[in-house]
Amino acid sequence: MKKIFIVAAVCALAAGCSQTEKLPVNATSADSRDIRLSVGVGDMQTRAGYTGDNLDAFQLIIDNKDNADYSCNLRMQKTDGAWNAADGASLTWNPAAPEVTVYAVAPAMDGVVPSESLVMDIPSDQSSEDVLKSADFLLAKKNVDFAATDGQIALSLEHKLSRLVISSTAEVNNVKVNGAILRGTCDLTAEAPSVTAASDAEVSSVTPLKNADGTYECILLPQSTSGMTVTYTKDGTDYEFRVADGQLEAGASYTASLKVAENKIIEIELDRSGWAVTGKFDEREWNTPSNFKHLFDGDVETYWTSDWNGPNACDQPVILVIDTKKEQTFSKVGIIHRAADFIHDCRLEFYVSSDEKTWWNFDHDAYWTGKTEGVERRDFDGWKTETNWSTQEGWEKVGGEVTMSNLPNPQIEYISLDDSKSGRYFIIKCPEGGRGLRDMLEFAEIYLYRNETVVE
């Protein structure tokens, strides 16, 4: 299951200044009544959306209130470095009525009426360069006296939206900007038209474009960043960061710098309190201090041993079952041998299971009470019918067969396990009689460990 981590005010917004590129003058030749265009694009400190290099079309509106015959609403396109009407119409001005209001809008669109507000919807998926460009909105509005300019119009189309760049300290995926208003209006009748986010619009998520340098960017309406978040995925985990409160202004570029949380795997020793352990046999006839409970008592001087009866031992193959009381994974087992000068080069296998028949409800302590010798080994045969130890049904192997290194007490011998499988019961099996020169298992302590992912 993926987790959501919420951290407040970690995405600081850094705004870039706005500046205007030099306006390229086209090479259109005309007489004194022809309109000549010089068009440029204001810089948003960005190469997202429109620039002076990639603007190839815009909507030109000339509003001549004195003579409608000299008004127009045309799509302009650049051909060989010159701006011309897409339908081939000629642009002329009337010396008798030279004062006009000129509008230029990009992207080029039909239905722009100067006397009305323009409604715009920002695309939610801006993951491609073409869509990101189309999400941009440029506008120029200018009062022109053609008599004074000799028919020339110098237009600087300014970015009326904002750019958000998302940088991170590590590679991330599935980046989204959430809580953004995507519908806005622009009142073209205003002296200096601006775009306003619709107050009644629902907030949405935006999928930004991923750049080659690993940053992400998108175009947004000017708006408050209150409640805005950036979500992303890192190593299979979902994270959510809140953008610092601020205001996105038209024509400005902002950077949300994410300090990406890194996942670190640590190994923790499991708490053994409350655990129980059982097995086929607990040798107390010849090793009176032996007891299963010593495996968890924290005392390296105490121990448990299997049946000391040579090849006739009643508990071959030896099996220990540890009940950890809940299903979990295990990354490592640590074993301390009995504190004696013995050789313990036994071979072990490791399993997990959650099958209830893995546990044997035999009370070894009660059985051994008052007994020190003459014990009948057949009294311990109940596991054959009461458990799955013979069939190993429901067991999953979590490690290959391991020959122990005979480390002296109190050194811990660690054995790595496959932690992709989980179970309540952890099982240690000594598969055959080659259990060291003493022909028995003698353990002082058993520890279990689990890998845990932490966020730093």
C-alpha positions as CSV (number, residue, x, y, z in Angstrom):
1,M,0.0,0.0,0.0
2,K,1.3,3.4,-0.9
3,K,1.5,6.1,1.8
4,I,0.8,9.8,1.5
5,F,3.2,12.1,3.4
6,I,2.1,15.7,3.9
7,V,4.6,18.4,4.7
8,A,3.6,22.0,4.9
9,A,5.3,24.9,3.3
10,V,8.3,23.1,1.7
11,C,7.9,24.3,-1.9
12,A,9.2,27.9,-1.9
13,L,8.3,29.9,-4.9
14,A,11.1,31.9,-6.5
15,A,9.9,34.3,-9.1
16,G,11.9,35.2,-12.2
17,C,11.9,38.8,-13.6
18,S,10.1,39.6,-16.8
19,Q,11.8,41.3,-19.7
20,T,11.1,42.0,-23.4
21,E,12.9,40.6,-26.3
22,K,14.1,42.9,-29.1
23,L,11.3,43.3,-31.6
24,P,12.1,41.9,-35.0
25,V,10.8,44.1,-37.9
26,N,9.5,42.2,-40.8
27,A,10.5,42.8,-44.4
28,T,7.0,43.7,-45.7
29,S,7.2,46.5,-48.2
30,A,4.1,48.6,-48.7
31,D,3.0,52.1,-49.8
32,S,1.9,54.7,-47.3
33,R,-1.6,53.2,-46.8
34,D,-0.3,49.7,-46.1
35,I,0.0,48.5,-42.5
36,R,3.5,47.3,-41.5
37,L,3.9,45.0,-38.5
38,S,6.7,44.6,-36.1
39,V,6.0,41.8,-33.6
40,G,7.8,40.5,-30.6
41,V,7.1,38.4,-27.5
42,G,7.8,39.5,-23.9
43,D,10.1,37.0,-22.1
44,M,8.8,35.2,-19.1
45,Q,12.3,34.0,-18.2
46,T,11.2,30.7,-19.8
47,R,11.2,28.8,-22.9
48,A,7.9,27.3,-22.1
49,G,5.0,28.3,-24.2
50,Y,5.4,31.1,-26.8
51,T,8.7,32.9,-27.5
52,G,9.8,35.3,-30.2
53,D,11.3,32.2,-32.0
54,N,8.3,29.9,-32.0
55,L,5.4,32.4,-32.4
56,D,4.2,31.5,-35.9
57,A,0.6,32.8,-35.7
58,F,-1.6,35.1,-33.8
59,Q,-5.0,36.8,-34.0
60,L,-4.9,40.4,-35.1
61,I,-7.9,42.7,-34.4
62,I,-7.9,46.3,-35.5
63,D,-10.9,48.2,-34.1
64,N,-11.6,51.4,-36.1
65,K,-14.6,52.9,-34.4
66,D,-14.8,55.8,-37.0
67,N,-14.8,53.5,-40.1
68,A,-15.7,49.9,-39.7
69,D,-14.5,49.2,-43.2
70,Y,-10.9,49.5,-41.9
71,S,-11.6,47.2,-38.9
72,C,-10.4,43.5,-39.2
73,N,-10.2,40.3,-37.2
74,L,-7.7,38.1,-39.0
75,R,-5.4,35.2,-38.3
76,M,-1.8,36.3,-39.0
77,Q,0.9,33.9,-39.9
78,K,4.6,34.3,-40.4
79,T,5.9,33.5,-43.9
80,D,9.6,33.9,-44.7
81,G,10.0,36.2,-41.7
82,A,7.1,38.4,-42.6
83,W,3.6,38.6,-41.1
84,N,0.7,38.3,-43.5
85,A,-3.0,37.5,-43.2
86,A,-3.6,33.8,-43.5
87,D,-6.4,34.4,-46.0
88,G,-4.2,36.7,-48.1
89,A,-6.2,39.9,-47.2
90,S,-4.3,43.2,-47.4
91,L,-4.0,45.4,-44.3
92,T,-4.6,49.1,-45.0
93,W,-5.3,52.1,-42.9
94,N,-7.6,55.1,-43.6
95,P,-5.9,58.5,-43.5
96,A,-9.3,60.0,-42.8
97,A,-9.7,57.9,-39.7
98,P,-6.1,56.9,-38.6
99,E,-6.8,56.3,-34.9
100,V,-7.5,52.7,-34.0
101,T,-7.2,50.2,-31.2
102,V,-5.1,47.1,-32.0
103,Y,-5.3,43.8,-30.3
104,A,-3.0,40.8,-30.9
105,V,-3.8,37.5,-29.3
106,A,-1.9,34.1,-29.3
107,P,-2.7,31.4,-29.8
108,A,-4.7,32.6,-32.8
109,M,-8.4,31.9,-32.2
110,D,-11.8,32.7,-33.7
111,G,-14.5,34.5,-31.8
112,V,-12.4,37.2,-30.1
113,V,-14.6,40.2,-29.6
114,P,-13.0,43.4,-28.2
115,S,-16.2,44.5,-26.5
116,E,-16.5,41.3,-24.5
117,S,-14.5,39.3,-22.0
118,L,-12.5,36.4,-23.4
119,V,-13.1,33.0,-21.5
120,M,-10.2,30.6,-21.5
121,D,-9.6,27.1,-20.2
122,I,-6.1,25.9,-19.4
123,P,-5.5,22.2,-20.4
124,S,-5.0,19.9,-17.5
125,D,-2.5,17.6,-19.3
126,Q,0.5,19.7,-20.3
127,S,2.9,16.8,-20.6
128,S,3.7,17.4,-24.2
129,E,5.5,20.5,-25.7
130,D,2.7,21.2,-28.2
131,V,0.0,21.3,-25.5
132,L,2.2,23.3,-23.1
133,K,2.7,25.9,-25.9
134,S,-1.0,26.0,-26.6
135,A,-1.7,26.6,-22.9
136,D,0.2,29.9,-23.0
137,F,-1.7,33.1,-23.6
138,L,-0.2,36.3,-25.1
139,L,-1.9,39.6,-25.5
140,A,-1.1,43.0,-26.8
141,K,-3.5,46.0,-26.7
142,K,-2.4,49.3,-28.1
143,N,-3.9,52.6,-29.3
144,V,-2.3,53.5,-32.6
145,D,-2.4,56.7,-34.7
146,F,-1.4,55.5,-38.1
147,A,-0.8,59.0,-39.3
148,A,1.8,59.5,-36.6
149,T,3.5,56.1,-37.2
150,D,3.2,56.2,-41.0
151,G,1.2,52.9,-40.9
152,Q,3.5,51.0,-38.7
153,I,2.5,48.9,-35.6
154,A,5.1,47.7,-33.2
155,L,3.5,45.1,-31.0
156,S,4.9,43.3,-28.0
157,L,2.7,40.4,-27.1
158,E,3.0,39.9,-23.3
159,H,2.6,36.7,-21.4
160,K,-0.6,37.0,-19.4
161,L,-0.3,33.7,-17.6
162,S,2.3,32.3,-15.1
163,R,4.9,29.6,-15.4
164,L,5.5,27.1,-12.6
165,V,8.8,25.1,-12.7
166,I,9.2,22.2,-10.3
167,S,12.8,21.2,-9.4
168,S,13.7,18.3,-7.1
169,T,16.7,16.9,-5.4
170,A,16.1,13.4,-6.8
171,E,14.4,11.9,-9.7
172,V,10.7,11.7,-9.2
173,N,7.7,10.5,-11.3
174,N,4.0,11.0,-11.7
175,V,4.3,14.7,-10.9
176,K,1.1,16.7,-10.6
177,V,0.2,20.2,-9.5
178,N,-3.0,20.1,-7.6
179,G,-5.5,22.7,-6.4
180,A,-5.2,24.9,-9.5
181,I,-8.0,26.9,-11.1
182,L,-7.9,26.3,-14.9
183,R,-10.7,28.6,-16.1
184,G,-10.2,32.3,-16.4
185,T,-11.4,35.5,-18.1
186,C,-9.8,38.4,-19.7
187,D,-11.7,41.7,-20.0
188,L,-10.5,43.1,-23.3
189,T,-12.3,46.4,-22.7
190,A,-10.0,47.2,-19.8
191,E,-7.2,49.7,-20.6
192,A,-4.7,47.1,-19.5
193,P,-6.4,43.7,-19.9
194,S,-5.4,41.0,-17.5
195,V,-6.4,37.4,-16.9
196,T,-8.4,36.6,-13.8
197,A,-9.0,33.1,-12.4
198,A,-12.7,32.3,-12.2
199,S,-13.7,32.4,-8.5
200,D,-16.5,29.9,-9.0
201,A,-14.4,27.4,-10.9
202,E,-13.5,24.1,-9.4
203,V,-9.8,23.4,-8.7
204,S,-8.1,20.7,-10.8
205,S,-4.8,18.9,-11.2
206,V,-2.3,19.6,-13.9
207,T,0.2,17.2,-15.4
208,P,3.3,19.2,-16.2
209,L,5.9,18.6,-19.0
210,K,9.1,16.8,-17.9
211,N,12.2,18.5,-19.3
212,A,15.4,16.8,-20.2
213,D,17.1,18.2,-17.1
214,G,14.6,16.4,-14.8
215,T,12.6,19.5,-14.0
216,Y,8.9,19.8,-14.7
217,E,6.9,22.9,-15.8
218,C,3.4,24.0,-16.6
219,I,1.4,27.1,-17.4
220,L,-1.1,28.3,-14.9
221,L,-3.5,31.2,-14.5
222,P,-2.5,34.1,-12.2
223,Q,-3.9,33.0,-8.9
224,S,-3.2,32.4,-5.2
225,T,-1.2,29.3,-4.4
226,S,-3.1,28.8,-1.1
227,G,-4.1,25.2,-1.0
228,M,-1.9,24.3,-4.0
229,T,0.1,21.1,-3.7
230,V,2.6,19.1,-5.7
231,T,2.4,15.3,-5.6
232,Y,4.9,12.8,-7.0
233,T,6.0,9.2,-6.7
234,K,9.3,8.1,-5.4
235,D,10.3,4.4,-5.1
236,G,6.7,3.3,-5.2
237,T,5.5,5.7,-2.5
238,D,3.3,8.7,-3.1
239,Y,4.2,12.1,-1.5
240,E,2.4,15.3,-1.3
241,F,4.0,18.7,-0.6
242,R,2.1,22.0,0.0
243,V,3.2,24.9,-2.1
244,A,4.1,28.0,0.0
245,D,1.3,30.6,0.1
246,G,1.8,33.3,-2.5
247,Q,0.5,34.9,-5.6
248,L,1.3,33.8,-9.2
249,E,1.6,37.0,-11.3
250,A,1.2,37.3,-15.0
251,G,4.3,37.1,-17.0
252,A,6.4,35.7,-14.1
253,S,8.1,32.3,-13.8
254,Y,8.2,30.6,-10.4
255,T,10.2,27.6,-9.1
256,A,8.9,25.2,-6.5
257,S,12.0,23.5,-5.1
258,L,11.2,20.1,-3.7
259,K,13.6,18.6,-1.2
260,V,12.7,15.0,-2.1
261,A,12.4,12.6,0.8
262,E,14.7,9.7,0.4
263,N,13.7,6.2,1.4
264,K,16.3,4.4,3.4
265,I,16.1,0.7,4.4
266,I,17.2,-0.1,7.9
267,E,17.3,-3.4,9.7
268,I,15.7,-3.5,13.1
269,E,15.9,-6.2,15.7
270,L,12.4,-7.5,16.5
271,D,11.1,-7.3,20.1
272,R,11.0,-10.9,21.4
273,S,8.8,-10.1,24.4
274,G,5.7,-12.2,24.3
275,W,7.1,-14.7,21.9
276,A,6.9,-18.5,22.4
277,V,9.0,-21.3,21.0
278,T,8.4,-25.1,20.8
279,G,10.0,-28.1,19.1
280,K,10.1,-31.8,19.1
281,F,12.3,-32.2,22.1
282,D,13.8,-30.3,25.0
283,E,16.8,-32.3,26.4
284,R,16.6,-32.1,30.2
285,E,17.6,-35.6,31.0
286,W,21.3,-35.1,30.4
287,N,21.3,-31.3,30.3
288,T,19.0,-30.3,33.1
289,P,19.3,-26.5,32.5
290,S,18.1,-26.9,28.9
291,N,14.8,-25.1,28.2
292,F,13.1,-23.5,25.2
293,K,12.5,-20.3,27.1
294,H,16.3,-19.7,27.4
295,L,16.4,-18.9,23.7
296,F,14.8,-15.5,24.5
297,D,16.0,-14.8,28.0
298,G,18.9,-12.5,27.0
299,D,21.4,-14.6,29.0
300,V,24.1,-16.2,26.8
301,E,25.0,-18.6,29.6
302,T,21.7,-20.4,29.5
303,Y,20.7,-22.6,26.5
304,W,18.4,-25.1,24.9
305,T,19.6,-28.4,23.4
306,S,18.0,-31.0,21.2
307,D,17.9,-34.7,22.0
308,W,21.4,-36.0,23.1
309,N,20.9,-39.6,21.9
310,G,23.2,-39.9,19.0
311,P,21.7,-41.5,15.8
312,N,18.8,-42.7,17.9
313,A,17.7,-39.1,18.7
314,C,13.9,-38.9,18.8
315,D,13.7,-35.4,17.2
316,Q,15.5,-35.9,13.9
317,P,15.1,-33.8,11.8
318,V,15.3,-31.2,14.6
319,I,12.6,-28.5,14.3
320,L,12.2,-25.3,16.3
321,V,9.1,-23.2,15.8
322,I,9.0,-19.6,17.1
323,D,5.6,-17.9,17.4
324,T,6.1,-14.2,16.9
325,K,2.4,-13.6,17.5
326,K,1.8,-11.8,14.2
327,E,2.4,-12.2,10.5
328,Q,5.6,-10.4,9.5
329,T,8.7,-10.6,7.3
330,F,12.2,-11.6,8.4
331,S,15.4,-10.3,6.8
332,K,17.9,-12.0,9.1
333,V,18.3,-14.5,11.9
334,G,21.0,-14.3,14.6
335,I,22.1,-17.3,16.6
336,I,24.4,-17.7,19.6
337,H,25.7,-21.1,20.3
338,R,26.0,-22.6,23.8
339,A,28.9,-21.2,25.8
340,A,31.1,-24.3,25.6
341,D,34.1,-25.5,23.7
342,F,32.1,-27.5,21.3
343,I,32.0,-27.6,17.5
344,H,28.6,-26.5,16.1
345,D,28.9,-26.9,12.3
346,C,25.3,-27.9,11.9
347,R,23.3,-27.4,8.7
348,L,20.1,-25.4,8.9
349,E,17.1,-24.5,6.8
350,F,14.6,-21.6,7.5
351,Y,10.9,-21.3,6.8
352,V,7.9,-19.2,7.6
353,S,4.3,-20.2,8.0
354,S,1.0,-18.8,9.2
355,D,-0.7,-22.2,9.3
356,E,-2.0,-22.9,12.9
357,K,-0.9,-26.6,12.5
358,T,2.7,-25.3,12.5
359,W,2.4,-24.8,16.3
360,W,2.5,-27.8,18.7
361,N,0.6,-27.2,21.9
362,F,2.7,-29.6,24.0
363,D,3.6,-28.4,27.5
364,H,7.3,-29.4,27.8
365,D,7.7,-27.7,31.2
366,A,4.8,-29.7,32.6
367,Y,6.1,-32.9,31.2
368,W,9.6,-32.5,32.7
369,T,8.4,-31.5,36.1
370,G,9.9,-34.0,38.6
371,K,11.7,-36.0,35.8
372,T,15.4,-36.1,35.4
373,E,16.0,-39.6,33.9
374,G,14.3,-42.6,32.4
375,V,12.2,-40.5,30.0
376,E,10.3,-42.3,27.3
377,R,11.1,-40.6,24.0
378,R,7.8,-41.9,22.5
379,D,6.0,-39.6,24.8
380,F,7.1,-36.8,22.4
381,D,5.5,-38.4,19.3
382,G,2.4,-36.2,19.4
383,W,3.8,-33.7,16.9
384,K,3.5,-36.5,14.2
385,T,-0.3,-36.2,14.2
386,E,-0.9,-32.8,15.7
387,T,1.3,-30.7,13.4
388,N,2.3,-30.2,9.8
389,W,6.0,-30.8,10.6
390,S,6.2,-34.0,8.5
391,T,4.5,-32.6,5.4
392,Q,5.6,-29.0,5.9
393,E,2.3,-28.0,4.4
394,G,1.9,-24.2,4.3
395,W,5.6,-23.6,4.9
396,E,7.6,-21.2,2.7
397,K,11.3,-21.4,2.5
398,V,13.1,-18.1,3.3
399,G,16.7,-19.2,2.9
400,G,18.9,-21.9,1.4
401,E,20.5,-24.6,3.5
402,V,23.3,-23.0,5.5
403,T,26.3,-24.6,7.3
404,M,27.0,-22.7,10.5
405,S,30.4,-21.2,11.0
406,N,30.8,-22.4,14.6
407,L,31.3,-18.9,16.1
408,P,32.1,-19.0,19.8
409,N,29.7,-17.7,22.4
410,P,28.8,-14.8,22.8
411,Q,29.4,-14.0,19.1
412,I,26.2,-13.9,17.0
413,E,26.1,-15.7,13.7
414,Y,23.9,-13.9,11.3
415,I,22.2,-15.5,8.4
416,S,20.4,-13.4,5.7
417,L,16.8,-14.4,4.7
418,D,14.4,-13.8,1.9
419,D,12.1,-11.1,3.2
420,S,9.7,-11.3,0.3
421,K,7.6,-13.9,2.2
422,S,5.8,-13.4,5.5
423,G,4.5,-15.6,8.3
424,R,3.6,-15.7,12.0
425,Y,5.8,-18.7,12.7
426,F,9.5,-18.8,12.0
427,I,10.9,-22.3,11.6
428,I,14.4,-23.5,12.0
429,K,15.1,-27.0,10.7
430,C,18.2,-29.2,10.9
431,P,17.4,-31.5,8.0
432,E,19.6,-34.5,8.9
433,G,22.0,-36.0,11.4
434,G,25.1,-34.1,10.4
435,R,24.6,-31.7,13.3
436,G,28.2,-31.1,14.4
437,L,30.5,-33.4,16.4
438,R,28.1,-33.4,19.4
439,D,25.3,-34.7,17.2
440,M,22.9,-32.1,18.7
441,L,21.8,-28.5,18.5
442,E,22.8,-26.2,21.3
443,F,21.6,-22.6,21.1
444,A,21.9,-19.9,23.7
445,E,20.0,-17.1,22.0
446,I,18.0,-16.6,18.8
447,Y,17.3,-13.1,17.3
448,L,15.1,-12.2,14.4
449,Y,15.3,-9.0,12.3
450,R,13.2,-7.2,9.8
451,N,13.9,-4.6,7.1
452,E,12.0,-1.4,7.4
453,T,11.8,1.6,5.0
454,V,12.1,5.0,6.6
455,V,11.9,8.4,5.0
456,E,14.7,10.9,5.5
